[in-house]
Amino acid sequence: MKTETAALAILRYGELVLKGKNRHRFEKTVYEQVKRALRPFTSIAYEREFGRIVLHLNGAPYEEALVPLQRIFGLASISPAVAVPLELSRIEEAAAAMMQELEPAPRTFKVTVRRVNKRFPHDSQAMNRILGGAVLRAMPSLGVNVHAPDAELKVELREQGAWLYVRTDSGAGGFPYGSNGKGMLMLSGGIDSPVAGYLAMRQGLRIEAVHFHSYPYTSEKSQQKVRDLAGRLAGFSGSVRLHMVPFTEVQTRIHAAYADNLLITLLRRAMYRITEKLAEASGAGAIVTGESLGQVASQTLPSLDAIGRAVELPILRPLICMEKKDIIRIAESIDTFELSILPYEDCCTLFLPPSPSTNPNLNVLRRIESNMPWLDEAIADAAERTESVWIETDHAVKDRFAAFF
């Protein structure tokens, strides 16, 4: 089948099918996001079916429509399809033609029929045999392989006609963006935190990003790098609100008061507390981080526990048990990896102690903080002086996503 002439696109939902009584609300959210994402394609007509969305393309190019569709969370897969009347001869003809148009030509195939319309006279197994025979008559050199075919022709027999398709493109999966609340993503310039943000977004969490900079110790280039990373994430949501926290005073004063092996833990606790204040102001219900168990000294189990106890909000760590190679693979797939490895410093690289603690004692940390009577005020001041900006994706995608929310 030539996808540019596909009559339909069949969109299937992802994990939201598991949501029981909330399923209708989630499906409606995805449906509205699909319509908004495809606004430039004025010829497309929309139809909701149980467990899927059907697009009547009416001449709209499938490949172009696929680009924004693959960025919509809640869609598991998309297929270009043709529709024919519910007549056996027409279905056989379409099945043979579709297989003949495949490039490269397959050596083996199978047919899978789903009979939604139970009034159709032939059941699914009979139709598998009938359509398989039609394909073999048209392509006698083709072999049958029901376990691992080169091509699988899928046919749905529905009330309004038969849908046929071979190709299935992956969707973003997950839950509709924003359907599971809001979280504050602690966004550094590294590889991990953008991936954590993406995974949280995929699970339906609307995110606002928080970045800590220590100007003039860190450069404007490092801040622009973070804005660019936020822009990559905005490609999946239309826009992301980025909070730029001036961390210099807090960081230098903590370093001046304590420069030993617990410094990193103390700084992370301060970051968490600032993020929590921003979350309260934004109505966010969680903090999202790119921490991965055991990756660095501040990410051992005792360190994570000691740092997390600085706040009351739940902390979501999507990468906690992932290997670095898997994190990098996702970073490459969402186009953040090359940005993340640009060699610009961030505040986390400043004032590193030679041997940071991997087993901090919470009582000791609290005692050290109690000897910093200015700390609460400095944290509140940093949150107050935070600059917030909406980051949007590149213009082409922005046009399709701007009206998401």
C-alpha positions in Angstrom: 0.0 0.0 0.0 1.3 3.4 -0.9 0.9 5.3 2.4 0.4 8.7 0.7 -2.9 7.4 -0.7 -4.0 5.7 2.5 -7.7 6.5 3.1 -7.5 6.0 6.9 -5.1 6.2 9.8 -6.0 4.0 12.7 -4.8 5.2 16.1 -4.7 2.9 19.1 -4.6 3.9 22.7 -1.7 3.0 25.1 -1.8 2.3 28.8 -4.9 4.3 29.4 -7.0 1.3 28.4 -6.2 0.0 31.9 -7.8 2.9 33.7 -11.3 1.4 34.2 -13.9 4.0 35.0 -11.5 6.8 34.0 -11.0 5.4 30.5 -13.6 7.5 28.8 -12.1 10.7 30.2 -8.6 9.7 29.2 -9.7 8.7 25.7 -11.5 12.0 25.3 -8.3 13.8 26.3 -6.2 12.0 23.7 -8.9 12.5 21.0 -8.9 16.3 21.6 -5.1 16.4 21.6 -5.1 14.6 18.3 -7.5 17.0 16.7 -5.5 20.0 17.9 -2.2 18.5 16.8 -3.6 17.9 13.3 -5.2 21.3 12.8 -3.0 22.2 9.8 -4.5 19.1 8.0 -7.9 20.6 7.3 -9.2 17.8 5.2 -9.0 15.2 7.9 -12.3 13.9 9.5 -12.3 12.3 12.9 -14.2 9.3 14.3 -14.0 7.6 17.7 -14.3 3.9 17.9 -14.0 1.7 21.0 -10.2 1.5 21.8 -9.1 3.7 18.9 -9.4 6.8 16.9 -10.0 6.7 13.1 -8.8 9.5 10.8 -10.3 9.8 7.4 -7.4 11.4 5.7 -9.2 12.7 2.6 -6.0 13.3 0.7 -3.9 14.4 3.7 -0.4 12.8 3.5 0.0 10.1 6.1 3.7 10.5 6.5 3.3 14.2 7.4 0.4 13.6 9.8 2.4 10.8 11.5 5.1 13.3 12.8 2.9 15.1 15.3 0.9 11.9 16.1 4.0 10.1 17.3 4.6 12.8 19.9 1.1 12.5 21.6 1.3 10.6 24.8 -1.5 8.0 25.2 -1.2 6.7 21.6 0.3 3.2 21.4 0.5 2.8 17.6 -0.7 4.2 14.3 -1.4 2.4 11.0 -2.2 3.7 7.5 -5.1 1.7 6.2 -7.6 1.4 3.3 -11.3 1.0 3.6 -13.4 -1.0 1.2 -17.1 -2.0 1.2 -18.1 -5.1 3.2 -18.2 -7.3 0.1 -16.0 -10.5 -0.1 -14.8 -9.9 -3.6 -13.8 -6.3 -2.8 -12.0 -7.3 0.3 -10.1 -10.1 -1.6 -9.1 -7.6 -4.3 -7.9 -5.1 -1.8 -5.9 -7.7 0.2 -4.1 -8.9 -2.9 -3.4 -5.4 -4.2 -2.0 -4.3 -0.8 0.4 -7.2 -0.6 1.5 -6.6 -4.2 2.4 -2.9 -3.5 4.7 -3.7 -0.5 8.3 -2.6 -1.0 10.5 -4.4 -0.5 8.4 -7.4 -1.6 8.0 -9.9 1.3 9.0 -13.5 1.0 6.4 -14.7 3.6 3.2 -13.4 5.0 0.2 -14.2 7.2 -3.4 -12.8 7.4 -5.0 -11.8 10.7 -8.7 -11.0 10.5 -10.7 -9.4 13.3 -14.5 -9.7 12.8 -16.0 -6.9 14.8 -19.2 -7.1 12.8 -20.6 -10.5 13.9 -23.3 -10.4 11.1 -20.6 -10.9 8.4 -21.2 -14.4 7.1 -17.6 -15.7 7.4 -15.9 -15.9 10.8 -12.3 -14.8 11.4 -10.6 -18.1 10.8 -12.5 -18.6 7.5 -11.6 -15.1 6.4 -7.9 -15.8 7.2 -8.0 -18.7 4.8 -10.1 -16.9 2.1 -7.9 -13.8 2.0 -4.7 -15.9 2.3 -5.8 -17.8 -0.8 -6.5 -14.5 -2.7 -3.0 -13.2 -1.9 -1.4 -16.5 -3.0 -3.3 -16.5 -6.3 -2.0 -13.0 -7.0 1.5 -13.8 -5.7 2.2 -17.6 -6.1 5.8 -17.3 -5.1 4.9 -16.0 -1.7 5.2 -18.3 1.3 3.1 -18.6 4.4 4.7 -18.2 7.9 2.2 -17.7 10.7 4.9 -17.4 13.4 7.4 -14.8 12.0 6.2 -13.5 8.6 7.9 -10.8 6.7 4.5 -9.1 6.4 1.3 -9.4 8.3 -1.9 -8.3 6.6 -4.5 -7.2 9.2 -8.1 -6.9 8.3 -10.9 -5.6 10.5 -14.5 -6.3 9.5 -16.7 -3.6 10.9 -20.2 -2.4 10.5 -19.3 0.3 8.0 -16.8 -1.7 5.9 -13.5 -3.5 6.0 -10.2 -1.9 7.0 -7.0 -3.4 5.7 -3.4 -2.5 6.8 0.1 -4.0 6.9 2.2 -1.2 8.5 2.1 -0.3 12.2 4.1 2.7 13.4 4.9 3.1 17.1 3.3 5.8 19.1 4.6 7.6 22.2 2.6 5.3 24.5 1.8 6.1 28.2 -1.0 8.4 29.4 -2.3 11.7 28.0 -0.1 14.6 29.0 -1.4 16.3 32.1 -3.9 13.5 33.0 -2.0 12.5 36.1 -1.2 15.8 37.8 1.8 18.1 37.8 5.4 17.7 38.9 8.4 19.9 39.2 11.4 18.5 37.2 14.8 19.4 38.5 16.5 19.9 35.2 20.2 20.1 35.1 22.3 20.2 31.9 23.2 16.5 32.0 21.9 13.4 30.3 19.6 12.1 33.0 17.1 14.8 34.0 15.7 15.4 30.5 15.1 11.7 30.2 13.4 11.6 33.6 11.2 14.5 32.5 10.2 12.8 29.3 9.3 9.6 31.1 7.2 11.5 33.7 5.5 13.3 30.9 4.8 10.0 29.1 3.0 8.8 32.3 0.6 11.7 32.2 2.5 14.2 34.4 2.5 17.8 33.4 5.9 19.2 34.2 7.5 22.5 35.0 11.2 22.5 35.0 13.5 24.0 37.7 17.1 24.8 36.9 19.7 26.0 39.4 22.4 28.3 38.0 25.4 29.9 39.8 26.2 32.9 37.7 28.9 34.1 37.3 30.5 30.8 38.2 28.4 29.2 35.5 28.1 30.8 32.0 25.2 32.1 30.0 25.9 29.2 27.6 25.1 26.7 30.3 21.7 28.4 30.9 21.0 28.5 27.2 21.7 24.8 27.0 19.1 24.1 29.6 16.6 26.3 27.8 17.3 24.2 24.7 16.7 21.0 26.6 13.4 22.4 27.9 12.6 23.1 24.3 13.1 19.5 23.4 10.7 18.4 26.1 8.3 21.0 24.9 8.1 19.1 21.6 5.9 16.6 23.4 3.6 19.1 25.2 3.7 22.3 23.2 5.4 24.3 26.0 7.2 23.9 29.2 7.5 26.5 32.0 11.1 26.8 33.1 12.1 28.3 36.4 15.7 29.6 36.6 16.8 29.7 40.2 19.7 32.0 41.2 21.6 29.6 43.4 24.9 31.4 43.8 24.3 33.0 47.2 22.9 29.8 48.8 25.7 27.7 47.3 28.6 30.0 48.3 27.3 30.6 51.8 26.8 26.9 52.4 30.3 26.2 51.1 31.7 29.0 53.3 30.0 27.5 56.4 30.8 23.9 55.6 33.3 22.6 53.0 33.7 19.0 54.1 32.4 15.7 52.7 28.7 16.4 53.3 28.7 19.5 51.1 27.0 17.9 48.1 24.3 16.5 50.3 23.7 19.9 52.0 23.5 21.6 48.6 21.1 19.0 47.3 18.8 19.4 50.3 18.7 23.1 49.7 17.8 22.6 46.1 15.0 20.3 47.1 13.6 22.8 49.5 13.7 25.6 46.9 12.0 23.3 44.4 9.3 22.5 46.9 8.6 26.2 47.4 8.2 26.6 43.7 6.0 23.5 43.5 3.7 24.9 46.2 3.4 28.2 44.2 2.6 26.3 41.0 0.2 23.7 42.4 2.5 20.8 41.7 2.2 17.6 43.7 5.6 16.0 43.3 9.3 16.6 42.6 10.8 14.7 39.6 14.6 14.1 39.4 17.0 12.2 37.2 18.6 10.4 40.0 19.7 6.8 39.4 20.6 4.5 42.2 24.4 4.2 42.8 25.4 6.4 39.9 27.2 9.0 41.9 27.9 9.7 45.6 24.7 11.7 46.1 22.7 8.8 44.7 23.4 6.0 47.1 20.5 4.8 49.0 21.5 6.6 52.3 22.2 9.8 50.3 18.9 9.7 48.5 17.1 9.1 51.8 18.9 12.0 53.6 18.3 14.4 50.7 14.7 13.4 50.2 13.9 14.1 53.9 14.5 17.8 53.3 11.0 18.0 51.8 7.5 16.7 52.3 6.5 16.4 48.7 6.8 12.9 47.1 9.9 12.5 44.9 9.5 10.7 41.6 12.7 9.1 40.2 11.9 7.5 36.9 15.5 6.4 36.3 16.1 5.0 39.7 16.9 1.4 38.5 18.0 2.1 34.9 21.4 1.4 33.5 23.3 4.4 31.9 23.2 2.8 28.5 19.4 2.6 28.6 19.2 6.2 29.7 21.4 7.3 26.9 19.4 5.3 24.4 16.2 7.2 25.4 18.1 10.5 25.4 19.2 9.9 21.8 15.6 9.0 20.8 14.2 12.2 22.2 17.0 14.3 20.7 18.5 15.5 24.0 21.7 13.5 24.1 23.8 15.8 21.9 22.7 18.8 23.8 23.4 17.2 27.2 27.0 16.4 26.4 27.9 19.9 25.4 30.8 20.8 27.8 29.2 23.7 29.7 29.6 23.7 33.5 26.6 23.7 35.8 26.3 24.5 39.5 26.6 20.8 40.5 30.3 20.8 39.4 31.3 23.7 41.6 33.0 23.3 45.0 33.1 19.5 44.8 34.8 18.0 47.9 37.6 15.5 47.2 35.7 12.6 48.9 31.9 13.2 49.0 30.1 11.2 51.6 28.1 8.2 50.3 26.5 7.4 53.7 25.4 10.7 55.2 23.8 10.8 58.7 20.5 12.7 58.8 21.0 13.9 62.3 24.4 15.3 61.5 23.0 17.1 58.5 20.3 18.7 60.5 22.8 19.7 63.2 25.0 21.4 60.5 22.0 23.2 59.0 20.9 24.4 62.5 24.2 26.2 62.7 23.2 28.1 59.5 20.5 30.5 60.9 20.4 32.4 57.6 19.6 29.3 55.5 15.8 29.4 55.6 15.8 33.0 54.6 18.4 32.4 51.8 16.3 29.5 50.4 13.1 31.7 50.5 15.0 34.5 48.8 16.3 32.3 46.0 12.7 31.0 45.4 11.4 34.6 45.4 14.1 35.8 42.9 13.5 32.9 40.5 12.8 33.9 36.9 10.2 31.9 35.1 9.7 31.7 31.3 7.6 29.6 29.0 9.8 27.6 26.6 8.2 26.5 23.4 9.3 24.0 20.8 10.6 24.9 17.3 8.1 26.8 15.1 7.0 23.8 12.9 5.9 21.7 15.9 4.8 24.7 17.9 2.1 25.4 15.3 0.6 21.9 15.8 0.9 21.8 19.6 0.2 25.4 20.7 -3.4 24.8 21.4 -3.0 21.5 23.4 -3.9 23.0 26.7 
